[in-house]
Amino acid sequence: MIVKERKVPLSILKLRALTHRIPQSHPKIPSIMNELKKREAGFKGESAIDFPLSFLEPKNYFIFHDLRLQDQSRFFQMDTLLVSKKFALIIEVKNIAGSIYFDPHFNQLIRKKEGKETAFPDPIIQVSRQESQVKDWFLKNGFSALPILSLVVISNPQTIIRTSPENRKLHYKVIHRDMLLSNINRIEQSIKNPTFCEKELKKIIRVINRNHIEADFSVLERYTLKPGELIKGVLCENCKESPLLRRHGTWFCDNCQLLSKDAHIQALQDYFFLIGSTITNRQLREFLLVSSSASATRILQSLNLTSRGANKGRVYSLSFNE
């Protein structure tokens, strides 16, 4: 059973919004696009394990995707955590193409692709640390010492995995995606007795779900950008020209003649991900380049947003799903 579904990460949504609103000539565009590309590749890799996991018996396994828990003053995040009566399994997914070599001497992962070698942190160390953190988290929340295990899953089936001869047990920890289901079955069969009864399992599932804390950050601060550097206005989804003109409640593109009743929704999504979750009539007019206060009020009222305050002091709460 999927308790916490996999969704497009907030980091990707914010970076996508930023690419809409930064001029392509901006000097920081290359680094922004590079981070977006890496994060989207990672998300694609993580999503690749959803198919093999779908074959698990829903009543026996509880799955949390993109789970982030707090360990004292620190947070730790897992691509996927699978919990059953017998064990908890941390699944770390790596979407790396080419040939990869696990170096046990220097604890690094070396990728060779198109004749170029690149070193990455060893994901085995990462999941080992997470095992300890999850174990501590269970104990601090009053639960029994459930066996905590981990797997590193290489999502690209064409990736070649290598290591040194003395690292013979690597295949118990690092696997291709297509071997995930058989490895979960192997773990299940190797543990004879359950740690949790049905009641205890349901309780820990509730506690884990309740303690998830979404990671958030200001993408403008990350790239030391100011709101004034953003492209304002309602963008044309057809030709990408900005700004659209608003006439009699309809957005009009003077370049390609596109007409739209709700083009402002995408613009407000960009505002939400880049600037904040609250907006006033004045802020809407400044960001959407709407001159009329009455027109801005009609746009805000059409979205059925919750608000507080009155008149010029009214503040509206924005909320957008992926």
VOBA-1610 file (N, C-alpha, C; in pm, whole numbers, padded with zeros to 5 digits, always signed):
BEGIN
Met+00085-00120+00000Met+00000+00000+00000Met+00088+00125+00000Ile+00060+00214-00090Ile+00136+00340-00095Ile+00074+00438+00005Val+00149+00469+00109Val+00102+00563+00211Val+00132+00706+00168Lys+00253+00728+00121Lys+00293+00861+00072Lys+00332+00847-00074Glu+00251+00907-00160Glu+00272+00895-00304Glu+00393+00974-00351Arg+00445+00933-00465Arg+00554+01006-00527Arg+00497+01122-00608Lys+00543+01240-00581Lys+00499+01359-00655Lys+00621+01432-00710Val+00597+01516-00808Val+00706+01598-00860Val+00760+01682-00744Pro+00888+01672-00712Pro+00942+01746-00598Pro+00925+01897-00610Leu+00909+01959-00496Leu+00893+02105-00492Leu+01013+02174-00554Ser+01131+02116-00538Ser+01252+02177-00595Ser+01242+02186-00748Ile+01187+02082-00810Ile+01172+02082-00957Ile+01067+02184-00999Leu+00956+02189-00926Leu+00850+02286-00959Leu+00902+02429-00949Lys+00986+02455-00849Lys+01039+02590-00833Lys+01140+02624-00943Leu+01223+02526-00977Leu+01321+02550-01084Leu+01253+02568-01219Arg+01148+02492-01245Arg+01073+02509-01370Arg+01011+02648-01378Ala+00956+02692-01266Ala+00897+02827-01263Ala+01004+02932-01287Leu+01121+02909-01231Leu+01230+03006-01247Leu+01273+03016-01393Thr+01277+02902-01463Thr+01317+02906-01605Thr+01217+02982-01690His+01091+02991-01644His+00991+03070-01716His+01016+03220-01700Arg+01077+03255-01586Arg+01076+03394-01544Arg+01213+03462-01545Ile+01315+03391-01589Ile+01448+03450-01601Ile+01484+03463-01748Pro+01530+03578-01793Pro+01568+03593-01934Pro+01673+03489-01973Gln+01662+03434-02092Gln+01755+03331-02137Gln+01899+03383-02148Ser+01914+03513-02153Ser+02047+03572-02159Ser+02109+03593-02021His+02033+03561-01914His+02082+03582-01778His+02204+03492-01753Pro+02308+03543-01690Pro+02431+03463-01669Pro+02410+03339-01582Lys+02303+03336-01504Lys+02281+03221-01417Lys+02193+03113-01479Ile+02146+03136-01600Ile+02062+03038-01668Ile+02132+02903-01684Pro+02260+02897-01725Pro+02324+02765-01740Pro+02324+02682-01612Ser+02355+02743-01497Ser+02359+02668-01372Ser+02218+02628-01327Ile+02120+02714-01353Ile+01981+02682-01319Ile+01933+02563-01403Met+01960+02567-01533Met+01918+02458-01622Met+01990+02329-01588Asn+02117+02340-01548Asn+02193+02220-01513Asn+02136+02153-01388Glu+02101+02234-01287Glu+02043+02176-01166Glu+01907+02114-01197Leu+01827+02182-01279Leu+01695+02129-01315Leu+01709+01996-01388Lys+01804+01989-01480Lys+01826+01866-01556Lys+01864+01751-01464Lys+01952+01776-01368Lys+01995+01672-01274Lys+01880+01626-01187Arg+01801+01720-01138Arg+01691+01683-01050Arg+01582+01608-01126Glu+01555+01646-01249Glu+01455+01575-01328Glu+01502+01434-01362Ala+01632+01418-01388Ala+01686+01284-01414Ala+01675+01198-01288Gly+01701+01258-01172Gly+01689+01184-01047Gly+01546+01141-01021Phe+01452+01231-01047Phe+01311+01199-01026Phe+01265+01090-01123Lys+01313+01096-01247Lys+01280+00992-01344Lys+01332+00857-01297Gly+01454+00855-01244Gly+01511+00732-01192Gly+01432+00677-01075Glu+01393+00765-00982Glu+01316+00722-00866Glu+01181+00665-00908Ser+01119+00725-01008Ser+00989+00678-01057Ser+00998+00541-01123Ala+01119+00505-01168Ala+01136+00378-01239Ala+01112+00257-01151Ile+01122+00272-01017Ile+01100+00157-00930Ile+00953+00138-00896Asp+00866+00231-00937Asp+00725+00220-00904Asp+00663+00094-00964Phe+00708+00056-01085Phe+00650-00062-01151Phe+00681-00190-01074Pro+00809-00221-01043Pro+00832-00344-00966Pro+00766-00343-00828Leu+00758-00227-00764Leu+00694-00220-00633Leu+00545-00247-00642Ser+00485-00223-00759Ser+00341-00244-00775Ser+00301-00391-00764Phe+00399-00482-00773Phe+00370-00625-00763Phe+00367-00675-00618Leu+00404-00590-00523Leu+00401-00629-00383Leu+00258-00636-00333Glu+00235-00725-00237Glu+00103-00737-00176Glu+00073-00612-00093Pro-00028-00533-00131Pro-00054-00404-00064Pro-00078-00415+00086Lys-00139-00523+00131Lys-00171-00533+00274Lys-00049-00569+00359Asn+00059-00613+00294Asn+00178-00654+00369Asn+00289-00550+00371Tyr+00287-00460+00273Tyr+00395-00362+00261Tyr+00338-00221+00252Phe+00400-00130+00326Phe+00357+00010+00327Phe+00472+00094+00274Ile+00443+00174+00173Ile+00547+00242+00098Ile+00536+00394+00115Phe+00650+00455+00147Phe+00660+00601+00158Phe+00762+00649+00055His+00721+00734-00035His+00812+00792-00133His+00854+00932-00087Asp+00980+00967-00111Asp+01033+01100-00078Asp+01001+01137+00067Leu+01039+01049+00155Leu+01010+01068+00298Leu+01123+01146+00365Arg+01085+01246+00442Arg+01184+01330+00511Arg+01147+01339+00659Leu+01234+01284+00743Leu+01211+01282+00887Leu+01319+01362+00959Gln+01288+01399+01082Gln+01384+01477+01161Gln+01453+01388+01264Asp+01584+01395+01267Asp+01666+01323+01363Asp+01737+01428+01448Gln+01683+01453+01566Gln+01729+01561+01653Gln+01720+01693+01576Ser+01832+01760+01551Ser+01827+01889+01481Ser+01848+01872+01330Arg+01870+01748+01287Arg+01898+01721+01145Arg+01777+01657+01078Phe+01774+01673+00947Phe+01672+01604+00867Phe+01741+01503+00777Phe+01675+01393+00750Phe+01726+01298+00653Phe+01612+01254+00561Gln+01644+01241+00435Gln+01543+01214+00334Gln+01577+01086+00260Met+01474+01006+00232Met+01491+00879+00164Met+01407+00878+00037Asp+01464+00823-00070Asp+01387+00812-00194Asp+01261+00731-00170Thr+01277+00615-00106Thr+01162+00529-00073Thr+01192+00452+00055Leu+01092+00444+00142Leu+01100+00360+00261Leu+00985+00261+00256Leu+01019+00132+00267Leu+00919+00026+00266Leu+00916-00035+00405Val+00796-00046+00464Val+00781-00098+00600Val+00686-00217+00601Ser+00727-00323+00668Ser+00640-00440+00687Ser+00648-00481+00834Lys+00581-00589+00868Lys+00585-00639+01006Lys+00724-00691+01041Lys+00800-00732+00940Lys+00929-00796+00964Lys+01048-00701+00955Phe+01040-00602+00867Phe+01158-00518+00842Phe+01118-00386+00779Ala+01214-00295+00779Ala+01200-00169+00703Ala+01315-00166+00603Leu+01283-00126+00481Leu+01383-00125+00374Leu+01396+00015+00315Ile+01518+00069+00320Ile+01548+00198+00257Ile+01593+00170+00115Ile+01532+00237+00020Ile+01567+00220-00121Ile+01620+00351-00176Glu+01746+00351-00210Glu+01810+00469-00270Glu+01828+00442-00418Val+01774+00529-00501Val+01775+00508-00646Val+01877+00600-00711Lys+01958+00544-00800Lys+02056+00621-00875Lys+02030+00603-01025Asn+02009+00713-01092Asn+01988+00711-01237Asn+02118+00756-01303Ile+02210+00662-01319Ile+02343+00691-01373Ile+02367+00604-01495Ala+02397+00667-01606Ala+02422+00594-01730Ala+02571+00569-01746Gly+02604+00470-01829Gly+02744+00439-01857Gly+02790+00318-01779Ser+02915+00319-01738Ser+02974+00211-01659Ser+03013+00269-01523Ile+02970+00202-01415Ile+03001+00253-01281Ile+03084+00151-01204Tyr+03178+00203-01127Tyr+03270+00119-01050Tyr+03263+00161-00904Phe+03232+00065-00816Phe+03229+00091-00672Phe+03367+00062-00616Asp+03432+00169-00573Asp+03569+00159-00521Asp+03562+00143-00369Pro+03589+00020-00317Pro+03578-00002-00173Pro+03695+00056-00094His+03804+00090-00159His+03921+00142-00089His+03905+00290-00054Phe+03852+00367-00150Phe+03835+00510-00127Phe+03688+00549-00109Asn+03601+00447-00104Asn+03458+00471-00081Asn+03401+00576-00173Gln+03414+00550-00300Gln+03356+00641-00399Gln+03299+00560-00515Leu+03210+00624-00585Leu+03150+00566-00704Leu+03208+00639-00825Ile+03265+00564-00917Ile+03328+00624-01034Ile+03248+00588-01158Arg+03201+00689-01227Arg+03124+00668-01349Arg+03213+00695-01470Lys+03211+00602-01566Lys+03283+00622-01691Lys+03181+00627-01804Lys+03183+00739-01874Lys+03088+00759-01983Lys+03154+00840-02093Glu+03149+00787-02213Glu+03207+00853-02330Glu+03354+00889-02305Gly+03425+00797-02241Gly+03568+00815-02218Gly+03605+00906-02103Lys+03505+00959-02032Lys+03531+01053-01923Lys+03492+00990-01790Glu+03580+01003-01690Glu+03552+00950-01557Glu+03507+01062-01463Thr+03404+01030-01383Thr+03351+01125-01285Thr+03330+01053-01153Ala+03373+01114-01044Ala+03358+01054-00911Ala+03234+01108-00842Phe+03163+01018-00773Phe+03045+01054-00695Phe+03062+00998-00554Pro+02991+01056-00456Pro+02992+00997-00322Pro+02936+00855-00327Asp+02987+00770-00243Asp+02944+00631-00241Asp+02803+00621-00182Pro+02704+00577-00260Pro+02567+00567-00206Pro+02553+00461-00098Ile+02646+00366-00092Ile+02641+00264+00013Ile+02664+00328+00149Ile+02754+00425+00155Ile+02776+00499+00280Ile+02651+00578+00315Gln+02589+00635+00215Gln+02467+00714+00237Gln+02356+00629+00299Val+02330+00512+00242Val+02220+00429+00294Val+02257+00367+00429Ser+02386+00343+00453Ser+02428+00291+00584Ser+02400+00395+00692Arg+02428+00521+00660Arg+02398+00628+00755Arg+02247+00638+00778Gln+02170+00625+00671Gln+02025+00632+00683Gln+01970+00516+00767Glu+02031+00398+00754Glu+01990+00285+00837Glu+02001+00321+00985Ser+02113+00381+01022Ser+02134+00421+01161Ser+02034+00527+01204Gln+02007+00621+01116Gln+01914+00729+01149Gln+01772+00677+01165Val+01730+00586+01077Val+01595+00530+01087Val+01583+00446+01215Lys+01686+00368+01246Lys+01684+00287+01368Lys+01670+00376+01491Asp+01749+00483+01496Asp+01740+00576+01609Asp+01603+00641+01615Trp+01549+00675+01498Trp+01418+00741+01493Trp+01309+00648+01548Phe+01314+00521+01510Phe+01218+00422+01560Phe+01225+00414+01712Leu+01346+00401+01765Leu+01362+00385+01910Leu+01316+00510+01985Lys+01349+00628+01932Lys+01311+00753+02000Lys+01160+00776+01997Asn+01094+00712+01902Asn+00949+00725+01895Asn+00877+00609+01962Gly+00954+00529+02037Gly+00894+00427+02120Gly+00861+00296+02052Phe+00926+00268+01938Phe+00898+00145+01866Phe+01012+00045+01882Ser+00979-00081+01861Ser+01079-00187+01875Ser+01189-00172+01770Ala+01299-00242+01795Ala+01415-00236+01705Ala+01389-00323+01583Leu+01309-00273+01492Leu+01280-00343+01367Leu+01407-00352+01283Pro+01435-00468+01222Pro+01551-00476+01132Pro+01544-00371+01022Ile+01647-00288+01010Ile+01653-00183+00910Ile+01753-00225+00803Leu+01710-00234+00679Leu+01795-00277+00569Leu+01792-00171+00459Ser+01881-00186+00363Ser+01885-00087+00255Ser+01934-00150+00126Leu+01893-00090+00016Leu+01937-00130-00117Leu+01965-00005-00199Val+02068-00012-00281Val+02094+00092-00380Val+02049+00035-00514Val+01953+00102-00576Val+01895+00053-00701Val+01942+00139-00817Ile+02003+00077-00915Ile+02045+00146-01038Ile+01929+00136-01137Ser+01867+00249-01167Ser+01742+00247-01243Ser+01761+00224-01392Asn+01878+00259-01445Asn+01902+00242-01589Asn+01948+00098-01614Pro+01868+00019-01687Pro+01904-00122-01707Pro+02029-00143-01791Gln+02074-00040-01863Gln+02192-00052-01948Gln+02321-00014-01875Thr+02308+00033-01753Thr+02426+00070-01676Thr+02504-00056-01635Ile+02634-00054-01657Ile+02721-00166-01620Ile+02777-00139-01480Ile+02761-00237-01391Ile+02806-00223-01253Ile+02930-00310-01232Arg+03036-00248-01181Arg+03161-00321-01156Arg+03214-00287-01017Thr+03300-00374-00967Thr+03371-00348-00842Thr+03496-00435-00839Ser+03575-00425-00732Ser+03697-00505-00720Ser+03662-00647-00677Pro+03751-00745-00703Pro+03724-00885-00670Pro+03693-00910-00523Glu+03757-00835-00433Glu+03734-00859-00290Glu+03599-00804-00242Asn+03531-00728-00327Asn+03402-00670-00291Asn+03290-00758-00345Arg+03300-00889-00314Arg+03213-00988-00376Arg+03066-00977-00333Lys+03042-00918-00217Lys+02905-00912-00165Lys+02830-00786-00210Leu+02889-00714-00302Leu+02825-00590-00347Leu+02685-00616-00402His+02665-00731-00466His+02535-00759-00530His+02422-00776-00429Tyr+02455-00789-00300Tyr+02350-00792-00198Tyr+02302-00651-00164Lys+02381-00552-00200Lys+02349-00413-00164Lys+02315-00327-00285Val+02380-00354-00399Val+02359-00274-00520Val+02298-00363-00628Ile+02183-00322-00680Ile+02111-00405-00777Ile+02055-00319-00889His+02023-00385-01000His+01946-00319-01104His+01798-00319-01066Arg+01724-00228-01126Arg+01582-00212-01093Arg+01504-00343-01107Asp+01533-00421-01210Asp+01455-00542-01236Asp+01476-00649-01130Met+01578-00632-01045Met+01602-00729-00938Met+01543-00686-00805Leu+01473-00573-00802Leu+01422-00520-00676Leu+01320-00614-00612Leu+01224-00660-00689Leu+01119-00745-00634Leu+01176-00875-00576Ser+01266-00940-00649Ser+01324-01065-00601Ser+01407-01043-00475Asn+01473-00927-00463Asn+01551-00898-00343Asn+01461-00871-00223Ile+01349-00807-00245Ile+01254-00787-00135Ile+01200-00923-00089Asn+01171-01012-00182Asn+01124-01146-00146Asn+01233-01223-00071Arg+01358-01205-00113Arg+01469-01271-00044Arg+01480-01225+00101Ile+01467-01094+00121Ile+01473-01039+00256Ile+01357-01091+00340Glu+01239-01092+00279Glu+01120-01141+00348Glu+01138-01284+00397Gln+01194-01369+00314Gln+01211-01511+00349Gln+01323-01532+00450Ser+01420-01440+00453Ser+01534-01457+00544Ser+01500-01421+00688Ile+01392-01345+00709Ile+01351-01306+00844Ile+01228-01388+00882Lys+01243-01473+00979Lys+01138-01570+01010Lys+01021-01510+01087Asn+01051-01433+01190Asn+00945-01386+01279Asn+00921-01235+01266Pro+00796-01193+01266Pro+00766-01049+01259Pro+00800-00977+01389Thr+00836-00852+01378Thr+00863-00768+01496Thr+00735-00702+01544Phe+00650-00662+01451Phe+00527-00590+01483Phe+00404-00679+01462Cys+00305-00657+01546Cys+00173-00714+01520Cys+00097-00614+01433Glu-00021-00651+01389Glu-00099-00565+01300Glu-00126-00428+01361Lys-00161-00424+01488Lys-00192-00298+01556Lys-00070-00208+01564Glu+00045-00266+01600Glu+00169-00187+01610Glu+00211-00135+01474Leu+00195-00216+01370Leu+00232-00174+01235Leu+00149-00054+01191Lys+00020-00060+01214Lys-00068+00050+01176Lys-00031+00179+01250Lys+00008+00162+01377Lys+00046+00280+01457Lys+00172+00345+01401Ile+00273+00263+01369Ile+00397+00321+01320Ile+00379+00385+01183Ile+00290+00329+01102Ile+00262+00389+00971Ile+00203+00528+00990Arg+00110+00541+01086Arg+00050+00672+01113Arg+00154+00771+01163Val+00242+00725+01251Val+00342+00815+01310Val+00443+00860+01204Ile+00487+00767+01120Ile+00581+00804+01013Ile+00517+00907+00921Asn+00395+00882+00880Asn+00326+00973+00787Asn+00307+01111+00849Arg+00275+01114+00978Arg+00250+01241+01047Arg+00377+01322+01065Asn+00493+01254+01073Asn+00619+01322+01101Asn+00696+01363+00976His+00643+01332+00859His+00709+01379+00736His+00705+01531+00730Ile+00818+01591+00696Ile+00828+01737+00683Ile+00881+01769+00544Glu+00801+01837+00467Glu+00839+01871+00329Glu+00959+01966+00328Ala+01056+01936+00243Ala+01171+02025+00228Ala+01130+02148+00148Asp+01170+02263+00194Asp+01136+02387+00124Asp+01257+02480+00125Phe+01264+02565+00025Phe+01373+02660+00016Phe+01333+02771-00080Ser+01399+02883-00069Ser+01376+02994-00162Ser+01471+02978-00280Val+01417+02955-00397Val+01502+02936-00514Val+01569+03067-00554Leu+01506+03180-00523Leu+01568+03310-00553Leu+01691+03331-00464Glu+01679+03295-00336Glu+01793+03309-00246Glu+01906+03214-00286Arg+01869+03093-00329Arg+01972+02996-00367Arg+02060+03051-00479Tyr+02000+03123-00572Tyr+02076+03178-00685Tyr+02102+03327-00670Thr+02082+03378-00548Thr+02102+03521-00518Thr+02037+03610-00623Leu+01911+03582-00648Leu+01831+03660-00743Leu+01732+03746-00665Lys+01693+03856-00724Lys+01594+03944-00664Lys+01465+03939-00746Pro+01349+03959-00681Pro+01222+03956-00754Pro+01221+04050-00874Gly+01296+04161-00865Gly+01300+04256-00975Gly+01365+04201-01101Glu+01438+04090-01090Glu+01502+04030-01207Glu+01409+03936-01283Leu+01294+03908-01224Leu+01200+03816-01288Leu+01123+03884-01400Ile+01091+03809-01503Ile+01004+03858-01611Ile+00862+03864-01556Lys+00799+03978-01569Lys+00663+03995-01517Lys+00561+03984-01631Gly+00437+03972-01589Gly+00329+03963-01687Gly+00280+03820-01704Val+00172+03805-01778Val+00115+03673-01810Val+00177+03628-01942Leu+00245+03514-01940Leu+00318+03466-02057Leu+00227+03388-02151Cys+00250+03404-02278Cys+00173+03329-02379Cys+00226+03187-02384Glu+00140+03089-02361Glu+00184+02949-02363Glu+00213+02900-02503Asn+00171+02976-02603Asn+00191+02936-02742Asn+00324+02987-02799Cys+00346+03118-02791Cys+00466+03175-02850Cys+00565+03227-02746Lys+00527+03218-02618Lys+00613+03258-02506Lys+00639+03409-02500Glu+00566+03487-02578Glu+00581+03632-02571Glu+00516+03686-02444Ser+00566+03796-02395Ser+00512+03855-02273Ser+00514+04006-02287Pro+00418+04076-02229Pro+00303+04021-02156Pro+00180+04010-02246Leu+00085+03925-02203Leu-00045+03922-02270Leu-00124+04046-02227Leu-00215+04084-02311Leu-00303+04197-02280Leu-00435+04144-02228Arg-00498+04219-02138Arg-00626+04174-02084Arg-00736+04267-02132Arg-00833+04210-02203Arg-00944+04286-02258Arg-01075+04216-02227His-01160+04283-02153His-01294+04231-02122His-01288+04091-02062Gly-01196+04070-01967Gly-01187+03943-01897Gly-01115+03833-01974Thr-01052+03866-02086Thr-00982+03767-02167Thr-00839+03813-02193Trp-00745+03718-02186Trp-00606+03747-02216Trp-00584+03731-02366Phe-00511+03828-02421Phe-00491+03832-02567Phe-00343+03851-02598Cys-00290+03765-02687Cys-00151+03777-02730Cys-00146+03857-02859Asp-00080+03970-02854Asp-00071+04056-02971Asp+00022+03998-03077Asn+00102+03900-03038Asn+00198+03840-03131Asn+00138+03726-03212Cys+00071+03630-03144Cys+00016+03513-03216Cys-00136+03507-03212Gln-00200+03605-03153Gln-00345+03619-03149Gln-00414+03516-03059Leu-00340+03451-02972Leu-00400+03354-02881Leu-00495+03424-02784Leu-00609+03361-02758Leu-00704+03409-02659Leu-00713+03308-02545Ser-00719+03356-02422Ser-00727+03266-02307Ser-00802+03333-02194Lys-00886+03254-02130Lys-00960+03303-02014Lys-00881+03286-01884Asp-00792+03188-01881Asp-00727+03154-01754Asp-00575+03150-01761Ala-00515+03224-01852Ala-00368+03226-01863Ala-00301+03279-01737His-00376+03352-01656His-00319+03408-01533His-00289+03300-01428Ile-00351+03182-01442Ile-00329+03077-01342Ile-00183+03031-01343Gln-00126+03011-01462Gln+00015+02971-01470Gln+00105+03080-01412Ala+00070+03206-01439Ala+00151+03316-01387Ala+00147+03319-01234Leu+00029+03291-01177Leu+00018+03290-01031Leu+00088+03168-00971Gln+00091+03058-01046Gln+00171+02943-01001Gln+00319+02982-00993Asp+00367+03052-01094Asp+00505+03099-01092Asp+00530+03188-00971Tyr+00436+03277-00943Tyr+00448+03365-00827Tyr+00455+03283-00699Phe+00368+03183-00689Phe+00360+03097-00571Phe+00493+03025-00546Phe+00554+02969-00650Phe+00677+02893-00633Phe+00801+02982-00617Leu+00794+03104-00668Leu+00912+03189-00666Leu+00910+03295-00557Ile+00793+03347-00525Ile+00787+03461-00433Ile+00719+03426-00301Gly+00602+03364-00306Gly+00537+03330-00180Gly+00396+03280-00197Ser+00340+03231-00087Ser+00208+03169-00091Ser+00095+03266-00061Thr+00127+03394-00035Thr+00023+03494-00014Thr+00042+03608-00113Ile-00068+03672-00146Ile-00062+03780-00245Ile-00173+03881-00217Thr-00144+04006-00242Thr-00244+04112-00229Thr-00285+04160-00367Asn-00388+04242-00369Asn-00435+04298-00496Asn-00322+04375-00564Arg-00249+04453-00487Arg-00140+04532-00543Arg-00029+04443-00598Gln+00007+04340-00523Gln+00113+04249-00568Gln+00072+04176-00695Leu-00055+04139-00705Leu-00102+04075-00828Leu-00090+04169-00946Arg-00130+04295-00925Arg-00123+04392-01036Arg+00021+04413-01081Glu+00113+04418-00984Glu+00253+04439-01018Glu+00313+04320-01092Phe+00274+04198-01052Phe+00334+04079-01112Phe+00269+04045-01247Leu+00139+04060-01255Leu+00067+04027-01379Leu+00059+04146-01475Leu+00107+04262-01430Leu+00100+04386-01509Leu-00044+04420-01545Val-00128+04414-01441Val-00268+04452-01455Val-00284+04592-01396Ser-00340+04683-01472Ser-00349+04822-01426Ser-00470+04848-01337Ser-00576+04772-01355Ser-00700+04797-01284Ser-00711+04717-01156Ser-00739+04787-01046Ser-00758+04720-00918Ser-00883+04633-00921Ala-00986+04680-00989Ala-01111+04603-00999Ala-01089+04475-01078Ser-01010+04484-01183Ser-00980+04366-01264Ser-00901+04265-01182Ala-00805+04314-01102Ala-00726+04225-01017Ala-00815+04156-00914Thr-00911+04230-00860Thr-01004+04172-00762Thr-01086+04061-00826Arg-01133+04083-00949Arg-01212+03980-01018Arg-01129+03854-01042Ile-01002+03873-01076Ile-00914+03756-01097Ile-00899+03678-00967Leu-00875+03748-00857Leu-00857+03682-00728Leu-00985+03613-00682Gln-01098+03678-00701Gln-01226+03619-00659Gln-01262+03497-00743Ser-01220+03496-00868Ser-01253+03383-00955Ser-01182+03255-00914Leu-01075+03268-00835Leu-00998+03151-00792Leu-01047+03093-00661Asn-01147+03157-00599Asn-01205+03109-00472Asn-01097+03087-00365Leu-01010+03185-00350Leu-00902+03174-00254Leu-00949+03214-00114Thr-00890+03154-00012Thr-00916+03200+00123Thr-00839+03331+00144Ser-00892+03415+00230Ser-00827+03545+00251Ser-00849+03591+00394Arg-00769+03692+00432Arg-00787+03754+00562Arg-00769+03905+00543Gly-00829+03981+00635Gly-00821+04126+00622Gly-00933+04179+00535Ala-00932+04310+00514Ala-01039+04372+00436Ala-00982+04488+00355Asn-01055+04520+00248Asn-01021+04633+00161Asn-00876+04622+00112Lys-00798+04730+00125Lys-00661+04729+00073Lys-00569+04636+00153Gly-00611+04599+00273Gly-00531+04512+00356Gly-00561+04364+00338Arg-00648+04330+00244Arg-00685+04189+00225Arg-00568+04111+00165Val-00539+03998+00224Val-00431+03910+00178Val-00490+03775+00138Tyr-00459+03729+00019Tyr-00511+03603-00034Tyr-00405+03494-00023Ser-00450+03372+00008Ser-00360+03256+00019Ser-00366+03176-00111Leu-00249+03160-00173Leu-00238+03079-00295Leu-00207+02935-00258Ser-00258+02842-00337Ser-00229+02701-00314Ser-00238+02627-00447Phe-00131+02562-00485Phe-00127+02489-00612Phe-00067+02352-00590Asn-00130+02250-00646Asn-00073+02116-00647Asn+00022+02106-00765Glu+00089+01989-00779Glu+00183+01973-00889Glu+00112+01979-01022
//
